[in-house]
Amino acid sequence: MGTTSSSTGAQRRRAVGAALVAVLAVAYPLLWGAGLAHAEFSGCWLSCGGDPRFASGVAWTTFSAVLLGIPLAAGLLAGSVRSWVAWAVGVLLILLAATAWVMFSLDPGNAAFFVALG
């Protein structure tokens, strides 16, 4: 009984470690991709007044969603999770996060979000 729980604990630590390493690896490009998606949807980067480019925003959002999925996949693979339900929930959470970012970026009140940070 002790062997099963200790191997499960080691497996969980390995999964969390793999996910954290993957987060560190993709954090910078993910932030840039999300920022560029926002800029393309809103037409604002260093200043506002540009034309929004919806197709380019979708491309950068897709790029960001793929990067967001890397830590999830690394953790689930390192944890030997074979449940399709866990993978499906992970994919749904990533799609929800990407959709929320698109909705935030398309809101005219949030157009100057990065301009205000600078």
C-alpha positions, -999 to 999 in steps of 0.1 A, spaced: 0 0 0 29 24 8 45 17 -26 14 28 -45 9 60 -26 46 69 -28 47 62 -66 16 83 -70 31 111 -50 63 109 -72 42 109 -103 23 140 -92 55 158 -83 70 149 -117 38 162 -134 38 194 -115 75 199 -122 71 193 -159 42 217 -161 62 244 -142 93 240 -164 70 243 -194 54 274 -180 88 290 -176 97 280 -212 66 295 -228 58 324 -206 77 351 -225 65 341 -260 30 335 -246 29 371 -233 41 385 -265 16 365 -285 -13 376 -263 -1 412 -265 1 410 -303 -33 394 -305 -47 423 -284 -30 448 -306 -43 433 -338 -79 431 -325 -79 466 -311 -56 485 -334 -36 498 -304 0 490 -295 22 520 -286 -7 543 -295 -42 539 -308 -55 548 -341 -45 518 -363 -70 497 -381 -79 464 -363 -69 433 -382 -92 405 -372 -75 377 -392 -41 385 -377 -57 387 -342 -71 352 -347 -37 339 -358 -19 354 -327 -47 340 -305 -42 306 -320 -5 308 -314 -10 318 -278 -35 290 -272 -11 265 -285 16 279 -262 -9 278 -233 -15 241 -240 22 231 -238 24 232 -199 -9 214 -197 2 187 -221 36 184 -203 20 179 -169 -6 154 -181 20 134 -201 45 134 -172 17 124 -148 7 96 -172 -28 108 -174 -47 87 -199 -82 100 -192 -97 116 -222 -119 136 -199 -89 153 -183 -75 162 -217 -109 174 -229 -113 196 -198 -78 210 -203 -86 218 -240 -119 234 -230 -101 256 -203 -76 267 -229 -104 276 -254 -122 295 -227 -91 315 -218 -85 323 -255 -121 333 -260 -120 355 -229 -89 372 -242 -105 378 -276 -136 393 -259 -114 415 -238 -94 426 -268 -125 433 -289 -141 455 -262 -135 491 -273 -131 502 -237 -100 480 -234 -84 491 -266 -57 512 -249 -49 485 -223 -12 482 -232 -8 519 -241 -19 527 -205 7 502 -191 35 520 -210 
